[in-house]
């Protein structure tokens, strides 16, 4: 699993362990080489909104983005801004008033 053993075959259990996951509306997917993808939904306010990640990035968070989301088909106007990027949390703001329903995505390792 650590990628150092060359004399053994990969077992189904070992392969599944290499792809740890938590799938759902908020979740993550770990890849065997260390890359971690995370996603979710949040209400982002015009003041800072901190989103705590489902799992911490062990080394670094390298990218995050959020987009407005509306099930009613209304085109939200506010622009969302990444304010902070840490191993265990993201911070966003927007340039409108009140809260904006949003979907977010982060990549790290």
Gaussian input, Z-matrix of N, CA and C with variables (Angstrom, degrees):
# hf/3-21g

backbone

0 1
 N
 C     1     B1
 C     2     B2     1     A1
 N     3     B3     2     A2     1     D1
 C     4     B4     3     A3     2     D2
 C     5     B5     4     A4     3     D3
 N     6     B6     5     A5     4     D4
 C     7     B7     6     A6     5     D5
 C     8     B8     7     A7     6     D6
 N     9     B9     8     A8     7     D7
 C    10    B10     9     A9     8     D8
 C    11    B11    10    A10     9     D9
 N    12    B12    11    A11    10    D10
 C    13    B13    12    A12    11    D11
 C    14    B14    13    A13    12    D12
 N    15    B15    14    A14    13    D13
 C    16    B16    15    A15    14    D14
 C    17    B17    16    A16    15    D15
 N    18    B18    17    A17    16    D16
 C    19    B19    18    A18    17    D17
 C    20    B20    19    A19    18    D18
 N    21    B21    20    A20    19    D19
 C    22    B22    21    A21    20    D20
 C    23    B23    22    A22    21    D21
 N    24    B24    23    A23    22    D22
 C    25    B25    24    A24    23    D23
 C    26    B26    25    A25    24    D24
 N    27    B27    26    A26    25    D25
 C    28    B28    27    A27    26    D26
 C    29    B29    28    A28    27    D27
 N    30    B30    29    A29    28    D28
 C    31    B31    30    A30    29    D29
 C    32    B32    31    A31    30    D30
 N    33    B33    32    A32    31    D31
 C    34    B34    33    A33    32    D32
 C    35    B35    34    A34    33    D33
 N    36    B36    35    A35    34    D34
 C    37    B37    36    A36    35    D35
 C    38    B38    37    A37    36    D36
 N    39    B39    38    A38    37    D37
 C    40    B40    39    A39    38    D38
 C    41    B41    40    A40    39    D39
 N    42    B42    41    A41    40    D40
 C    43    B43    42    A42    41    D41
 C    44    B44    43    A43    42    D42
 N    45    B45    44    A44    43    D43
 C    46    B46    45    A45    44    D44
 C    47    B47    46    A46    45    D45
 N    48    B48    47    A47    46    D46
 C    49    B49    48    A48    47    D47
 C    50    B50    49    A49    48    D48
 N    51    B51    50    A50    49    D49
 C    52    B52    51    A51    50    D50
 C    53    B53    52    A52    51    D51
 N    54    B54    53    A53    52    D52
 C    55    B55    54    A54    53    D53
 C    56    B56    55    A55    54    D54
 N    57    B57    56    A56    55    D55
 C    58    B58    57    A57    56    D56
 C    59    B59    58    A58    57    D57
 N    60    B60    59    A59    58    D58
 C    61    B61    60    A60    59    D59
 C    62    B62    61    A61    60    D60
 N    63    B63    62    A62    61    D61
 C    64    B64    63    A63    62    D62
 C    65    B65    64    A64    63    D63
 N    66    B66    65    A65    64    D64
 C    67    B67    66    A66    65    D65
 C    68    B68    67    A67    66    D66
 N    69    B69    68    A68    67    D67
 C    70    B70    69    A69    68    D68
 C    71    B71    70    A70    69    D69
 N    72    B72    71    A71    70    D70
 C    73    B73    72    A72    71    D71
 C    74    B74    73    A73    72    D72
 N    75    B75    74    A74    73    D73
 C    76    B76    75    A75    74    D74
 C    77    B77    76    A76    75    D75
 N    78    B78    77    A77    76    D76
 C    79    B79    78    A78    77    D77
 C    80    B80    79    A79    78    D78
 N    81    B81    80    A80    79    D79
 C    82    B82    81    A81    80    D80
 C    83    B83    82    A82    81    D81
 N    84    B84    83    A83    82    D82
 C    85    B85    84    A84    83    D83
 C    86    B86    85    A85    84    D84
 N    87    B87    86    A86    85    D85
 C    88    B88    87    A87    86    D86
 C    89    B89    88    A88    87    D87
 N    90    B90    89    A89    88    D88
 C    91    B91    90    A90    89    D89
 C    92    B92    91    A91    90    D90
 N    93    B93    92    A92    91    D91
 C    94    B94    93    A93    92    D92
 C    95    B95    94    A94    93    D93
 N    96    B96    95    A95    94    D94
 C    97    B97    96    A96    95    D95
 C    98    B98    97    A97    96    D96
 N    99    B99    98    A98    97    D97
 C   100   B100    99    A99    98    D98
 C   101   B101   100   A100    99    D99
 N   102   B102   101   A101   100   D100
 C   103   B103   102   A102   101   D101
 C   104   B104   103   A103   102   D102
 N   105   B105   104   A104   103   D103
 C   106   B106   105   A105   104   D104
 C   107   B107   106   A106   105   D105
 N   108   B108   107   A107   106   D106
 C   109   B109   108   A108   107   D107
 C   110   B110   109   A109   108   D108
 N   111   B111   110   A110   109   D109
 C   112   B112   111   A111   110   D110
 C   113   B113   112   A112   111   D111
 N   114   B114   113   A113   112   D112
 C   115   B115   114   A114   113   D113
 C   116   B116   115   A115   114   D114
 N   117   B117   116   A116   115   D115
 C   118   B118   117   A117   116   D116
 C   119   B119   118   A118   117   D117
 N   120   B120   119   A119   118   D118
 C   121   B121   120   A120   119   D119
 C   122   B122   121   A121   120   D120
 N   123   B123   122   A122   121   D121
 C   124   B124   123   A123   122   D122
 C   125   B125   124   A124   123   D123
 N   126   B126   125   A125   124   D124
 C   127   B127   126   A126   125   D125
 C   128   B128   127   A127   126   D126
 N   129   B129   128   A128   127   D127
 C   130   B130   129   A129   128   D128
 C   131   B131   130   A130   129   D129
 N   132   B132   131   A131   130   D130
 C   133   B133   132   A132   131   D131
 C   134   B134   133   A133   132   D132
 N   135   B135   134   A134   133   D133
 C   136   B136   135   A135   134   D134
 C   137   B137   136   A136   135   D135
 N   138   B138   137   A137   136   D136
 C   139   B139   138   A138   137   D137
 C   140   B140   139   A139   138   D138
 N   141   B141   140   A140   139   D139
 C   142   B142   141   A141   140   D140
 C   143   B143   142   A142   141   D141
 N   144   B144   143   A143   142   D142
 C   145   B145   144   A144   143   D143
 C   146   B146   145   A145   144   D144
 N   147   B147   146   A146   145   D145
 C   148   B148   147   A147   146   D146
 C   149   B149   148   A148   147   D147
 N   150   B150   149   A149   148   D148
 C   151   B151   150   A150   149   D149
 C   152   B152   151   A151   150   D150
 N   153   B153   152   A152   151   D151
 C   154   B154   153   A153   152   D152
 C   155   B155   154   A154   153   D153
 N   156   B156   155   A155   154   D154
 C   157   B157   156   A156   155   D155
 C   158   B158   157   A157   156   D156
 N   159   B159   158   A158   157   D157
 C   160   B160   159   A159   158   D158
 C   161   B161   160   A160   159   D159
 N   162   B162   161   A161   160   D160
 C   163   B163   162   A162   161   D161
 C   164   B164   163   A163   162   D162
 N   165   B165   164   A164   163   D163
 C   166   B166   165   A165   164   D164
 C   167   B167   166   A166   165   D165
 N   168   B168   167   A167   166   D166
 C   169   B169   168   A168   167   D167
 C   170   B170   169   A169   168   D168
 N   171   B171   170   A170   169   D169
 C   172   B172   171   A171   170   D170
 C   173   B173   172   A172   171   D171
 N   174   B174   173   A173   172   D172
 C   175   B175   174   A174   173   D173
 C   176   B176   175   A175   174   D174
 N   177   B177   176   A176   175   D175
 C   178   B178   177   A177   176   D176
 C   179   B179   178   A178   177   D177
 N   180   B180   179   A179   178   D178
 C   181   B181   180   A180   179   D179
 C   182   B182   181   A181   180   D180
 N   183   B183   182   A182   181   D181
 C   184   B184   183   A183   182   D182
 C   185   B185   184   A184   183   D183
 N   186   B186   185   A185   184   D184
 C   187   B187   186   A186   185   D185
 C   188   B188   187   A187   186   D186
 N   189   B189   188   A188   187   D187
 C   190   B190   189   A189   188   D188
 C   191   B191   190   A190   189   D189
 N   192   B192   191   A191   190   D190
 C   193   B193   192   A192   191   D191
 C   194   B194   193   A193   192   D192
 N   195   B195   194   A194   193   D193
 C   196   B196   195   A195   194   D194
 C   197   B197   196   A196   195   D195
 N   198   B198   197   A197   196   D196
 C   199   B199   198   A198   197   D197
 C   200   B200   199   A199   198   D198
 N   201   B201   200   A200   199   D199
 C   202   B202   201   A201   200   D200
 C   203   B203   202   A202   201   D201
 N   204   B204   203   A203   202   D202
 C   205   B205   204   A204   203   D203
 C   206   B206   205   A205   204   D204
 N   207   B207   206   A206   205   D205
 C   208   B208   207   A207   206   D206
 C   209   B209   208   A208   207   D207
 N   210   B210   209   A209   208   D208
 C   211   B211   210   A210   209   D209
 C   212   B212   211   A211   210   D210
 N   213   B213   212   A212   211   D211
 C   214   B214   213   A213   212   D212
 C   215   B215   214   A214   213   D213
 N   216   B216   215   A215   214   D214
 C   217   B217   216   A216   215   D215
 C   218   B218   217   A217   216   D216
 N   219   B219   218   A218   217   D217
 C   220   B220   219   A219   218   D218
 C   221   B221   220   A220   219   D219
 N   222   B222   221   A221   220   D220
 C   223   B223   222   A222   221   D221
 C   224   B224   223   A223   222   D222
 N   225   B225   224   A224   223   D223
 C   226   B226   225   A225   224   D224
 C   227   B227   226   A226   225   D225
 N   228   B228   227   A227   226   D226
 C   229   B229   228   A228   227   D227
 C   230   B230   229   A229   228   D228
 N   231   B231   230   A230   229   D229
 C   232   B232   231   A231   230   D230
 C   233   B233   232   A232   231   D231
 N   234   B234   233   A233   232   D232
 C   235   B235   234   A234   233   D233
 C   236   B236   235   A235   234   D234
 N   237   B237   236   A236   235   D235
 C   238   B238   237   A237   236   D236
 C   239   B239   238   A238   237   D237
 N   240   B240   239   A239   238   D238
 C   241   B241   240   A240   239   D239
 C   242   B242   241   A241   240   D240
 N   243   B243   242   A242   241   D241
 C   244   B244   243   A243   242   D242
 C   245   B245   244   A244   243   D243
 N   246   B246   245   A245   244   D244
 C   247   B247   246   A246   245   D245
 C   248   B248   247   A247   246   D246
 N   249   B249   248   A248   247   D247
 C   250   B250   249   A249   248   D248
 C   251   B251   250   A250   249   D249
 N   252   B252   251   A251   250   D250
 C   253   B253   252   A252   251   D251
 C   254   B254   253   A253   252   D252
 N   255   B255   254   A254   253   D253
 C   256   B256   255   A255   254   D254
 C   257   B257   256   A256   255   D255
 N   258   B258   257   A257   256   D256
 C   259   B259   258   A258   257   D257
 C   260   B260   259   A259   258   D258
 N   261   B261   260   A260   259   D259
 C   262   B262   261   A261   260   D260
 C   263   B263   262   A262   261   D261
 N   264   B264   263   A263   262   D262
 C   265   B265   264   A264   263   D263
 C   266   B266   265   A265   264   D264
 N   267   B267   266   A266   265   D265
 C   268   B268   267   A267   266   D266
 C   269   B269   268   A268   267   D267
 N   270   B270   269   A269   268   D268
 C   271   B271   270   A270   269   D269
 C   272   B272   271   A271   270   D270
 N   273   B273   272   A272   271   D271
 C   274   B274   273   A273   272   D272
 C   275   B275   274   A274   273   D273
 N   276   B276   275   A275   274   D274
 C   277   B277   276   A276   275   D275
 C   278   B278   277   A277   276   D276
 N   279   B279   278   A278   277   D277
 C   280   B280   279   A279   278   D278
 C   281   B281   280   A280   279   D279
 N   282   B282   281   A281   280   D280
 C   283   B283   282   A282   281   D281
 C   284   B284   283   A283   282   D282
 N   285   B285   284   A284   283   D283
 C   286   B286   285   A285   284   D284
 C   287   B287   286   A286   285   D285
 N   288   B288   287   A287   286   D286
 C   289   B289   288   A288   287   D287
 C   290   B290   289   A289   288   D288
 N   291   B291   290   A290   289   D289
 C   292   B292   291   A291   290   D290
 C   293   B293   292   A292   291   D291
 N   294   B294   293   A293   292   D292
 C   295   B295   294   A294   293   D293
 C   296   B296   295   A295   294   D294
 N   297   B297   296   A296   295   D295
 C   298   B298   297   A297   296   D296
 C   299   B299   298   A298   297   D297
 N   300   B300   299   A299   298   D298
 C   301   B301   300   A300   299   D299
 C   302   B302   301   A301   300   D300
 N   303   B303   302   A302   301   D301
 C   304   B304   303   A303   302   D302
 C   305   B305   304   A304   303   D303
 N   306   B306   305   A305   304   D304
 C   307   B307   306   A306   305   D305
 C   308   B308   307   A307   306   D306
 N   309   B309   308   A308   307   D307
 C   310   B310   309   A309   308   D308
 C   311   B311   310   A310   309   D309
 N   312   B312   311   A311   310   D310
 C   313   B313   312   A312   311   D311
 C   314   B314   313   A313   312   D312
 N   315   B315   314   A314   313   D313
 C   316   B316   315   A315   314   D314
 C   317   B317   316   A316   315   D315
 N   318   B318   317   A317   316   D316
 C   319   B319   318   A318   317   D317
 C   320   B320   319   A319   318   D318
 N   321   B321   320   A320   319   D319
 C   322   B322   321   A321   320   D320
 C   323   B323   322   A322   321   D321
 N   324   B324   323   A323   322   D322
 C   325   B325   324   A324   323   D323
 C   326   B326   325   A325   324   D324

   B1=1.4574
   B2=1.5158
   B3=1.3293
   B4=1.4603
   B5=1.5213
   B6=1.3275
   B7=1.4597
   B8=1.5080
   B9=1.3390
   B10=1.4647
   B11=1.5245
   B12=1.3165
   B13=1.4604
   B14=1.5236
   B15=1.3296
   B16=1.4611
   B17=1.5212
   B18=1.3406
   B19=1.4529
   B20=1.5290
   B21=1.3389
   B22=1.4591
   B23=1.5218
   B24=1.3240
   B25=1.4632
   B26=1.5280
   B27=1.2943
   B28=1.4693
   B29=1.5172
   B30=1.3193
   B31=1.4610
   B32=1.5286
   B33=1.3132
   B34=1.4671
   B35=1.5262
   B36=1.3308
   B37=1.4709
   B38=1.5227
   B39=1.3324
   B40=1.4596
   B41=1.5158
   B42=1.3167
   B43=1.4645
   B44=1.5217
   B45=1.3261
   B46=1.4644
   B47=1.5233
   B48=1.3233
   B49=1.4575
   B50=1.5292
   B51=1.3293
   B52=1.4597
   B53=1.5304
   B54=1.3265
   B55=1.4638
   B56=1.5274
   B57=1.3329
   B58=1.4591
   B59=1.5185
   B60=1.3471
   B61=1.4495
   B62=1.5103
   B63=1.3064
   B64=1.4633
   B65=1.5205
   B66=1.3140
   B67=1.4588
   B68=1.5101
   B69=1.2991
   B70=1.4537
   B71=1.5101
   B72=1.3211
   B73=1.4659
   B74=1.5276
   B75=1.3208
   B76=1.4573
   B77=1.5170
   B78=1.3377
   B79=1.4484
   B80=1.5081
   B81=1.3365
   B82=1.4580
   B83=1.5130
   B84=1.3231
   B85=1.4598
   B86=1.5196
   B87=1.3368
   B88=1.4597
   B89=1.5205
   B90=1.3143
   B91=1.4630
   B92=1.5262
   B93=1.3352
   B94=1.4674
   B95=1.5261
   B96=1.3060
   B97=1.4674
   B98=1.5300
   B99=1.3402
   B100=1.4554
   B101=1.5145
   B102=1.3162
   B103=1.4578
   B104=1.5230
   B105=1.3343
   B106=1.4605
   B107=1.5269
   B108=1.3300
   B109=1.4577
   B110=1.5224
   B111=1.3528
   B112=1.4604
   B113=1.5218
   B114=1.3391
   B115=1.4555
   B116=1.5149
   B117=1.3352
   B118=1.4526
   B119=1.5102
   B120=1.3183
   B121=1.4607
   B122=1.5207
   B123=1.3276
   B124=1.4612
   B125=1.5155
   B126=1.3090
   B127=1.4563
   B128=1.5254
   B129=1.3227
   B130=1.4667
   B131=1.5111
   B132=1.3320
   B133=1.4634
   B134=1.5221
   B135=1.3541
   B136=1.4638
   B137=1.5260
   B138=1.3354
   B139=1.4622
   B140=1.5318
   B141=1.2879
   B142=1.4692
   B143=1.5276
   B144=1.3219
   B145=1.4613
   B146=1.5188
   B147=1.3244
   B148=1.4608
   B149=1.5238
   B150=1.3215
   B151=1.4615
   B152=1.5211
   B153=1.3249
   B154=1.4572
   B155=1.5260
   B156=1.3109
   B157=1.4548
   B158=1.5306
   B159=1.3387
   B160=1.4674
   B161=1.5275
   B162=1.3314
   B163=1.4595
   B164=1.5248
   B165=1.3146
   B166=1.4679
   B167=1.5184
   B168=1.3197
   B169=1.4578
   B170=1.5274
   B171=1.3393
   B172=1.4648
   B173=1.5290
   B174=1.3401
   B175=1.4663
   B176=1.5193
   B177=1.3309
   B178=1.4627
   B179=1.5178
   B180=1.3154
   B181=1.4610
   B182=1.5197
   B183=1.3257
   B184=1.4648
   B185=1.5201
   B186=1.3339
   B187=1.4642
   B188=1.5150
   B189=1.3275
   B190=1.4611
   B191=1.5220
   B192=1.3171
   B193=1.4579
   B194=1.5231
   B195=1.3158
   B196=1.4605
   B197=1.5262
   B198=1.3299
   B199=1.4584
   B200=1.5200
   B201=1.3426
   B202=1.4611
   B203=1.5260
   B204=1.3316
   B205=1.4557
   B206=1.5187
   B207=1.3262
   B208=1.4585
   B209=1.5189
   B210=1.3305
   B211=1.4661
   B212=1.5259
   B213=1.3294
   B214=1.4621
   B215=1.5260
   B216=1.3083
   B217=1.4502
   B218=1.5160
   B219=1.3329
   B220=1.4603
   B221=1.5165
   B222=1.3150
   B223=1.4611
   B224=1.5285
   B225=1.3438
   B226=1.4651
   B227=1.5287
   B228=1.3112
   B229=1.4593
   B230=1.5295
   B231=1.3369
   B232=1.4662
   B233=1.5237
   B234=1.3130
   B235=1.4658
   B236=1.5222
   B237=1.3204
   B238=1.4560
   B239=1.5213
   B240=1.3197
   B241=1.4572
   B242=1.5135
   B243=1.3315
   B244=1.4617
   B245=1.5179
   B246=1.3248
   B247=1.4625
   B248=1.5230
   B249=1.3363
   B250=1.4603
   B251=1.5120
   B252=1.3351
   B253=1.4587
   B254=1.5179
   B255=1.3376
   B256=1.4594
   B257=1.5262
   B258=1.3107
   B259=1.4628
   B260=1.5243
   B261=1.3334
   B262=1.4580
   B263=1.5099
   B264=1.3439
   B265=1.4615
   B266=1.5275
   B267=1.3298
   B268=1.4635
   B269=1.5187
   B270=1.3113
   B271=1.4546
   B272=1.5198
   B273=1.3358
   B274=1.4617
   B275=1.5189
   B276=1.3335
   B277=1.4663
   B278=1.5229
   B279=1.3373
   B280=1.4684
   B281=1.5178
   B282=1.3238
   B283=1.4563
   B284=1.5276
   B285=1.3304
   B286=1.4592
   B287=1.5208
   B288=1.3189
   B289=1.4626
   B290=1.5185
   B291=1.3281
   B292=1.4554
   B293=1.5151
   B294=1.3419
   B295=1.4525
   B296=1.5234
   B297=1.3169
   B298=1.4624
   B299=1.5232
   B300=1.3502
   B301=1.4568
   B302=1.5206
   B303=1.3306
   B304=1.4590
   B305=1.5133
   B306=1.3118
   B307=1.4584
   B308=1.5238
   B309=1.3400
   B310=1.4623
   B311=1.5295
   B312=1.3431
   B313=1.4551
   B314=1.5265
   B315=1.3265
   B316=1.4679
   B317=1.5279
   B318=1.3340
   B319=1.4625
   B320=1.5203
   B321=1.3057
   B322=1.4662
   B323=1.5112
   B324=1.3153
   B325=1.4687
   B326=1.5111
   A1=110.73
   A2=116.69
   A3=119.41
   A4=111.71
   A5=117.22
   A6=120.51
   A7=114.38
   A8=117.76
   A9=120.95
   A10=113.49
   A11=117.69
   A12=121.57
   A13=109.66
   A14=117.48
   A15=121.25
   A16=112.63
   A17=118.73
   A18=121.52
   A19=113.19
   A20=118.88
   A21=121.24
   A22=110.67
   A23=114.79
   A24=120.39
   A25=109.05
   A26=116.24
   A27=121.36
   A28=108.25
   A29=115.70
   A30=120.14
   A31=108.88
   A32=118.36
   A33=119.62
   A34=112.26
   A35=117.29
   A36=120.15
   A37=111.17
   A38=117.23
   A39=120.94
   A40=112.00
   A41=116.27
   A42=120.82
   A43=110.61
   A44=117.67
   A45=120.59
   A46=111.72
   A47=117.66
   A48=120.84
   A49=111.03
   A50=116.80
   A51=121.02
   A52=111.99
   A53=117.28
   A54=122.16
   A55=110.80
   A56=118.80
   A57=121.50
   A58=109.04
   A59=115.43
   A60=118.86
   A61=111.88
   A62=114.16
   A63=123.93
   A64=104.61
   A65=116.46
   A66=120.09
   A67=109.78
   A68=116.58
   A69=123.74
   A70=108.75
   A71=115.89
   A72=119.86
   A73=111.10
   A74=116.72
   A75=123.20
   A76=105.61
   A77=116.88
   A78=117.62
   A79=113.74
   A80=114.43
   A81=120.68
   A82=110.24
   A83=115.17
   A84=123.23
   A85=107.24
   A86=116.15
   A87=121.50
   A88=108.56
   A89=116.53
   A90=122.34
   A91=108.94
   A92=118.54
   A93=120.91
   A94=113.98
   A95=118.86
   A96=121.39
   A97=112.64
   A98=117.86
   A99=121.42
   A100=115.80
   A101=119.17
   A102=121.86
   A103=109.16
   A104=116.65
   A105=121.90
   A106=108.68
   A107=116.48
   A108=123.50
   A109=107.54
   A110=117.56
   A111=121.33
   A112=108.95
   A113=116.59
   A114=121.13
   A115=110.24
   A116=115.12
   A117=120.21
   A118=111.90
   A119=114.44
   A120=122.46
   A121=108.19
   A122=115.82
   A123=120.30
   A124=109.94
   A125=116.18
   A126=122.55
   A127=106.10
   A128=117.08
   A129=121.83
   A130=108.74
   A131=116.05
   A132=121.24
   A133=110.61
   A134=114.75
   A135=119.17
   A136=111.26
   A137=117.41
   A138=119.28
   A139=105.59
   A140=118.36
   A141=120.42
   A142=112.04
   A143=116.24
   A144=122.96
   A145=107.33
   A146=116.42
   A147=121.48
   A148=108.35
   A149=116.10
   A150=122.57
   A151=106.96
   A152=116.62
   A153=120.98
   A154=108.23
   A155=116.22
   A156=122.45
   A157=111.55
   A158=117.32
   A159=120.32
   A160=112.92
   A161=117.53
   A162=122.60
   A163=108.16
   A164=117.65
   A165=120.39
   A166=110.94
   A167=116.57
   A168=121.00
   A169=106.26
   A170=119.89
   A171=121.22
   A172=114.13
   A173=117.43
   A174=120.71
   A175=113.09
   A176=117.37
   A177=120.21
   A178=110.97
   A179=115.62
   A180=122.79
   A181=105.56
   A182=117.81
   A183=119.46
   A184=113.89
   A185=118.25
   A186=120.31
   A187=109.41
   A188=116.42
   A189=121.30
   A190=108.59
   A191=115.14
   A192=121.25
   A193=108.28
   A194=116.95
   A195=122.19
   A196=107.64
   A197=115.39
   A198=120.43
   A199=108.78
   A200=117.97
   A201=120.03
   A202=110.24
   A203=115.64
   A204=121.84
   A205=109.23
   A206=116.26
   A207=120.15
   A208=109.49
   A209=117.16
   A210=120.96
   A211=111.07
   A212=117.11
   A213=121.29
   A214=112.02
   A215=117.78
   A216=120.13
   A217=113.81
   A218=117.39
   A219=121.21
   A220=108.05
   A221=116.45
   A222=120.91
   A223=109.44
   A224=118.43
   A225=119.88
   A226=110.80
   A227=116.14
   A228=121.70
   A229=114.22
   A230=120.48
   A231=119.62
   A232=114.58
   A233=115.14
   A234=121.69
   A235=108.37
   A236=116.76
   A237=121.72
   A238=109.26
   A239=115.36
   A240=121.35
   A241=110.85
   A242=116.18
   A243=120.63
   A244=107.43
   A245=116.22
   A246=121.74
   A247=111.59
   A248=116.56
   A249=120.96
   A250=110.78
   A251=116.29
   A252=122.90
   A253=107.72
   A254=116.29
   A255=121.58
   A256=109.69
   A257=116.93
   A258=122.16
   A259=112.37
   A260=118.99
   A261=121.34
   A262=115.22
   A263=117.89
   A264=119.74
   A265=111.50
   A266=114.05
   A267=122.26
   A268=107.27
   A269=117.70
   A270=121.59
   A271=108.48
   A272=115.86
   A273=122.32
   A274=110.41
   A275=115.49
   A276=124.35
   A277=106.77
   A278=116.04
   A279=119.24
   A280=109.47
   A281=115.87
   A282=120.84
   A283=113.72
   A284=118.08
   A285=121.10
   A286=110.83
   A287=115.56
   A288=121.71
   A289=109.33
   A290=116.41
   A291=120.98
   A292=112.84
   A293=115.24
   A294=120.36
   A295=111.93
   A296=115.62
   A297=122.19
   A298=108.06
   A299=116.23
   A300=119.23
   A301=107.95
   A302=116.27
   A303=120.72
   A304=111.89
   A305=114.20
   A306=122.71
   A307=105.97
   A308=117.72
   A309=121.07
   A310=109.93
   A311=114.35
   A312=121.95
   A313=108.01
   A314=117.27
   A315=121.03
   A316=109.84
   A317=115.41
   A318=123.06
   A319=108.63
   A320=116.18
   A321=121.46
   A322=109.43
   A323=114.53
   A324=120.26
   A325=110.17
   D1=-35.14
   D2=179.99
   D3=-77.59
   D4=-6.14
   D5=177.75
   D6=83.01
   D7=18.00
   D8=-175.92
   D9=-111.70
   D10=-16.75
   D11=-177.57
   D12=-93.03
   D13=117.94
   D14=-177.80
   D15=-102.26
   D16=-11.58
   D17=-173.96
   D18=-95.36
   D19=-3.83
   D20=-176.80
   D21=-116.69
   D22=147.43
   D23=175.22
   D24=-79.91
   D25=158.74
   D26=176.81
   D27=-83.15
   D28=128.09
   D29=177.46
   D30=-88.43
   D31=159.19
   D32=175.85
   D33=-57.57
   D34=-39.99
   D35=178.86
   D36=-65.29
   D37=-41.14
   D38=178.01
   D39=-65.28
   D40=-37.96
   D41=178.34
   D42=-65.48
   D43=-44.71
   D44=178.02
   D45=-62.99
   D46=-37.58
   D47=179.17
   D48=-64.72
   D49=-32.53
   D50=179.56
   D51=-70.06
   D52=-21.48
   D53=-179.34
   D54=-110.88
   D55=55.12
   D56=179.12
   D57=-58.92
   D58=144.95
   D59=-175.98
   D60=-154.15
   D61=161.54
   D62=168.56
   D63=-145.32
   D64=98.25
   D65=-176.67
   D66=-95.73
   D67=144.63
   D68=179.07
   D69=161.28
   D70=-167.52
   D71=178.99
   D72=-59.92
   D73=-36.37
   D74=170.13
   D75=-120.48
   D76=133.48
   D77=-177.63
   D78=-174.47
   D79=-169.32
   D80=179.59
   D81=-152.57
   D82=162.30
   D83=173.54
   D84=-138.87
   D85=121.66
   D86=176.88
   D87=-96.65
   D88=135.02
   D89=177.75
   D90=-98.67
   D91=153.72
   D92=-176.53
   D93=-61.12
   D94=-26.58
   D95=-178.19
   D96=-87.62
   D97=1.99
   D98=174.44
   D99=109.72
   D100=-15.69
   D101=179.16
   D102=-68.59
   D103=138.75
   D104=178.74
   D105=-126.87
   D106=129.57
   D107=175.57
   D108=-107.52
   D109=134.78
   D110=179.62
   D111=-135.54
   D112=151.04
   D113=-177.67
   D114=-153.58
   D115=166.84
   D116=176.24
   D117=173.91
   D118=-173.62
   D119=176.81
   D120=-123.41
   D121=150.31
   D122=179.78
   D123=-156.58
   D124=154.78
   D125=170.51
   D126=-93.07
   D127=111.07
   D128=-176.72
   D129=-99.86
   D130=125.03
   D131=-177.65
   D132=-93.31
   D133=170.45
   D134=178.53
   D135=-74.29
   D136=-16.40
   D137=167.99
   D138=-93.18
   D139=179.28
   D140=-176.76
   D141=-63.43
   D142=135.47
   D143=174.24
   D144=-119.81
   D145=121.36
   D146=178.94
   D147=-96.46
   D148=128.24
   D149=176.49
   D150=-110.50
   D151=117.94
   D152=177.64
   D153=-85.93
   D154=126.66
   D155=-174.68
   D156=-71.23
   D157=150.74
   D158=178.15
   D159=-61.04
   D160=-31.66
   D161=175.45
   D162=-144.56
   D163=142.52
   D164=179.15
   D165=-71.92
   D166=146.73
   D167=169.74
   D168=-77.89
   D169=123.26
   D170=-176.60
   D171=-65.69
   D172=-29.50
   D173=-177.74
   D174=-111.16
   D175=-56.22
   D176=-177.56
   D177=-165.11
   D178=148.84
   D179=167.09
   D180=-90.87
   D181=132.77
   D182=-175.94
   D183=-115.43
   D184=-18.26
   D185=-177.29
   D186=-158.29
   D187=142.18
   D188=173.27
   D189=-153.76
   D190=149.07
   D191=179.07
   D192=-150.48
   D193=152.31
   D194=173.59
   D195=-135.28
   D196=144.93
   D197=176.76
   D198=-129.26
   D199=147.38
   D200=176.05
   D201=-62.53
   D202=148.32
   D203=-177.09
   D204=-137.68
   D205=135.32
   D206=177.93
   D207=-145.10
   D208=121.36
   D209=176.89
   D210=-72.65
   D211=-21.40
   D212=-178.07
   D213=-81.30
   D214=-3.86
   D215=-179.78
   D216=80.34
   D217=9.78
   D218=177.87
   D219=-77.66
   D220=134.75
   D221=-178.49
   D222=-83.20
   D223=100.79
   D224=179.56
   D225=-66.20
   D226=139.91
   D227=-176.27
   D228=-91.66
   D229=-38.49
   D230=-172.22
   D231=-57.25
   D232=141.45
   D233=174.15
   D234=-90.12
   D235=126.82
   D236=-179.98
   D237=-89.88
   D238=143.12
   D239=-176.66
   D240=-128.91
   D241=132.06
   D242=173.64
   D243=-74.61
   D244=123.32
   D245=-176.06
   D246=-106.29
   D247=-26.13
   D248=-179.51
   D249=-156.35
   D250=140.47
   D251=-177.23
   D252=-132.45
   D253=109.15
   D254=-177.98
   D255=-128.48
   D256=171.29
   D257=-177.97
   D258=-63.74
   D259=-27.68
   D260=-176.18
   D261=-122.08
   D262=-1.74
   D263=-176.77
   D264=-156.11
   D265=153.07
   D266=174.61
   D267=-119.53
   D268=146.90
   D269=175.54
   D270=-124.11
   D271=127.04
   D272=179.10
   D273=-124.04
   D274=157.95
   D275=171.78
   D276=-139.62
   D277=168.11
   D278=171.05
   D279=-141.25
   D280=167.89
   D281=-172.73
   D282=-99.13
   D283=16.76
   D284=179.33
   D285=-109.04
   D286=-160.07
   D287=177.47
   D288=-111.72
   D289=142.81
   D290=177.09
   D291=78.68
   D292=-156.37
   D293=-177.29
   D294=-104.21
   D295=151.19
   D296=178.57
   D297=-123.76
   D298=120.80
   D299=173.57
   D300=-64.85
   D301=131.36
   D302=-172.57
   D303=-141.52
   D304=158.80
   D305=170.91
   D306=-114.93
   D307=137.42
   D308=-179.00
   D309=-126.45
   D310=158.65
   D311=-179.27
   D312=-146.02
   D313=138.06
   D314=-179.82
   D315=-138.81
   D316=147.76
   D317=177.20
   D318=-126.87
   D319=140.45
   D320=176.42
   D321=-164.21
   D322=-171.01
   D323=-179.80
   D324=-150.01

